[in-house]
Amino acid sequence: PVSDQLIDDAIAVAGTAPSGANMQPWRFVVVRDPETKRRIRLAAEEEERTFYQQRAPDDWLDALAPLGTDWHKDFLEVAPVLIVAFRIDYGVRRDAEGHEERIKHYYVQESVGIAVGFLLVALHLSGLATLTHTPSPMGFLARILNRPENERPFVLIPVGYPAADATV
């Protein structure tokens, strides 16, 4: 198990990352529920199976071969915590009458990438192991986690203590 405090502290560090116009266009969703992790794993494996069997170019598969990776993603259920980083493409503000106004965000991809970097460093310095996982497409994460329209999945990060025989 990984303490809530360690995860909260790492996300707090990520929140200090610089961002375009200080819009902080990210959201970190922490998943601990076994059933939700299972749903994420099954959906990720479906996308990954299609990728490995139909979309991946041979040179990419050759690059992955020494790592022994394939479409099986057991780690999504084994890890005690999954953190899903979402990019917020635009903000939303409602006026007194309930009309919605979109707020432009600047340098979203770059800002979220920096925040995720801060998050990964904070997790590693806390003694935790991580993996950045980016099944493509990742829309299933928004659906499973019931995220609003303006949030798009950026990266899925399994988090836990490294196994005794792990090389980190």
C-alpha positions in Angstrom: 0.0 0.0 0.0 1.0 3.6 -0.7 -0.1 6.2 1.8 -2.5 9.0 0.8 -0.1 11.5 2.2 2.7 10.5 -0.2 0.4 10.7 -3.2 -1.1 14.0 -2.0 2.4 15.5 -1.4 3.6 14.4 -4.9 0.5 16.0 -6.5 1.1 19.1 -4.5 4.6 19.3 -5.9 3.2 18.8 -9.5 0.9 21.7 -8.8 3.9 24.0 -8.4 5.0 23.5 -12.0 5.1 26.5 -14.3 2.3 26.8 -16.8 1.3 29.1 -19.7 -0.3 32.2 -18.1 -0.4 30.3 -14.8 -3.6 28.5 -16.0 -2.5 25.2 -14.5 -4.3 23.2 -17.2 -4.0 19.8 -15.5 -6.0 17.5 -13.3 -4.6 14.5 -11.5 -7.1 11.7 -10.8 -6.1 9.1 -8.2 -7.5 5.6 -8.6 -7.3 3.0 -5.9 -10.6 1.1 -6.3 -9.8 -2.4 -7.6 -12.9 -2.6 -9.8 -12.1 0.8 -11.5 -8.4 -0.3 -12.0 -9.7 -3.6 -13.6 -12.0 -1.6 -16.0 -9.0 0.6 -16.9 -6.8 -2.5 -17.4 -9.3 -4.2 -19.7 -9.9 -1.1 -21.8 -6.1 -0.4 -22.0 -5.4 -4.0 -23.1 -8.1 -3.8 -25.8 -6.4 -0.6 -27.2 -2.9 -2.1 -26.8 -3.9 -5.4 -28.5 -5.1 -3.5 -31.5 -1.9 -1.4 -31.5 0.5 -4.3 -31.3 -1.4 -6.5 -33.8 -2.5 -3.8 -36.4 -1.1 -0.3 -36.0 2.5 -0.6 -34.7 5.1 -0.3 -37.3 7.8 -3.0 -37.3 10.6 -0.7 -36.2 8.6 0.2 -33.1 7.9 -3.4 -32.3 11.6 -4.1 -32.8 12.5 -1.3 -30.3 10.0 -2.7 -27.7 11.2 -6.4 -28.1 14.2 -6.2 -25.7 11.9 -4.8 -23.0 9.6 -7.8 -23.3 6.5 -5.6 -23.4 3.3 -6.5 -25.2 -0.4 -5.7 -24.9 -0.8 -7.4 -21.5 -0.9 -4.7 -18.8 -1.2 -6.6 -15.5 0.6 -3.8 -13.8 -2.6 -1.7 -14.0 -4.2 -3.9 -11.5 -1.1 -4.9 -9.5 0.0 -1.3 -8.7 -1.8 0.0 -5.6 -2.4 3.4 -7.1 -3.0 4.7 -10.6 -2.7 8.4 -11.3 -4.3 9.6 -14.5 -3.1 13.0 -15.6 -5.6 14.9 -17.7 -4.9 18.0 -19.7 -7.6 20.7 -19.5 -7.8 22.1 -23.0 -9.9 25.1 -21.9 -11.4 26.4 -18.7 -15.2 26.9 -18.1 -16.9 29.8 -16.4 -20.6 30.1 -16.0 -22.3 33.5 -15.7 -25.3 34.3 -13.4 -27.7 33.0 -16.0 -25.8 29.8 -16.4 -24.3 30.5 -19.8 -21.0 28.8 -20.3 -17.9 30.7 -21.3 -14.7 29.0 -22.5 -11.5 30.3 -21.0 -8.4 29.9 -23.3 -5.5 28.0 -21.9 -2.0 28.5 -23.2 0.8 26.0 -23.8 -1.4 23.2 -22.5 0.8 20.2 -23.7 4.0 21.8 -22.5 2.5 22.8 -19.1 1.0 19.4 -18.4 4.3 17.7 -19.5 6.2 19.8 -17.0 3.7 19.1 -14.2 3.9 15.4 -14.9 7.7 15.6 -14.8 7.5 17.2 -11.3 5.0 14.5 -10.2 7.3 11.7 -11.4 10.3 13.2 -9.6 8.4 13.7 -6.4 7.1 10.1 -6.5 10.6 8.7 -7.2 12.2 10.8 -4.4 9.5 9.3 -2.1 10.8 5.8 -2.8 8.1 4.9 -5.2 8.3 3.3 -8.7 6.3 4.6 -11.6 5.7 3.8 -15.2 4.3 6.2 -17.8 1.7 4.4 -19.9 0.0 6.0 -22.9 -2.3 3.5 -24.6 -3.6 5.1 -27.8 -6.3 6.2 -28.0 -6.9 7.0 -24.3 -10.5 8.2 -24.5 -11.6 5.3 -22.4 -10.0 6.9 -19.3 -12.2 10.0 -19.6 -15.3 7.8 -19.9 -14.4 5.4 -17.0 -13.4 8.3 -14.7 -16.4 10.4 -15.8 -14.3 13.5 -16.7 -15.8 16.6 -18.3 -15.6 17.4 -22.0 -12.7 19.9 -21.6 -10.4 17.3 -20.0 -8.4 14.9 -22.1 -6.2 12.0 -20.9 -2.5 12.8 -21.1 -0.8 9.9 -19.3 -1.6 7.0 -17.0 0.9 6.4 -14.2 0.9 3.2 -12.1 2.5 3.9 -8.7 3.8 1.6 -6.0 6.9 0.4 -4.1 9.3 -1.4 -6.3 9.4 -5.2 -6.0 12.5 -6.6 -4.3 13.9 -7.8 -7.6 13.0 -4.7 -9.6 15.5 -2.6 -11.5 14.6 1.0 -11.3 
